[in-house]
């Protein structure tokens, strides 16, 4: 397979969520190589890692758009994220060496008093699969934990998750404190009790009801910066 | 319902109810809809994963359920709240409008335990994102199926006394502030069904449901009440919608 063909195939596998040869998804690609094998081969023949990354980003765009149009659903989005993560594992040395760069840092956590993490974890994986470095602070995060990590990671974007109306109040306090100490830091919020209105009211910069919305918000921040 | 469920009286008008997996109905279509797919349109291998998670859930969930029959204050014209067993609940018209004719209230709680949730977390940690997500969805629908069974059980029991039941309502839904979960739990025995509450009113195990059901000769069950509510992005609305679609 030619270099360009290999790179395009990697992008296609990301868009289709084909992780490796053993993966049973998608059905029409059964038995075919996935991002894992293809990326390994591409790097062996010295394909430029930045071009591989670019093709993957295009692949994530494809699945993201399908999700936006209601033609794909969270499981497909997660398979694409997993396929992308397989690529990222191979590209790790290049990220370390600075040959390729992530889009930026995304600091993510469930707010104080809340132990729900499935939504946060899905956002984490899909955002990471879209080329961002995710720093996952876990659940039940006190405001100070966010503040300390923002200090350590200047320029990061912050994502807050809450699943209860009670912890939504804690979320509002965390947003207020982040904005008081770091007015330039962008904060996006999400979770079952949230709405765009609630997000605006608490002073957040963005709101997303799903992982893809978070990706779009982050990518728009890049365009705006 | 095929049979009456076994009850264990624990004192104070409170009953434990024995629910086995065979007593509940977990519909694959509801799980598909919760994942976003139209029924019977979930692609392979996700469909198999749903079935696998359902099979695993049969093996590992531990259902605990029960309820207390509590007095309700005189039918007040005031629709901003309800006094149940001398505790005042700040409720919206959407709930009080349905419950106001109740002669008593069933305060209930139930859980499917934490094993399915733990399995979901384990899968996510291993990087098996879809499986983790599907196990979580199966756990949510399973807990809701248990609530349906408990609801049906209370309905059948009350019918023998010529009484009817209303829809069930839970703190956190229908504009009922979730913090009132603490008041609701204060009506039940400590650690009833093995469920505990955090300060922020989060139940542990997470896949648990609590709430109230009105009982009386003149109460009504509304087939679909979510249209009355202005909160569009709500889990309960989603679940109600799923049930309506799959019935």
Interface residues (C-beta under 8 A of the other chain):
Chain A: X24 X25 X26 X27 X73 X74 X75 X76 X78 X79 X81 X82 X85 X113 X114 X115 X116 X117 X118 X121 X122 X125 X164 X165 X166 X167 X170 X192 X193 X195 X209
Chain B: X35 X36 X37 X43 X44 X45 X46 X120 X121 X124 X127 X129 X130 X132 X133 X134 X136 X172 X177 X178 X179 X198 X199 X200 X201 X202 X204 X206 X233 X234 X235
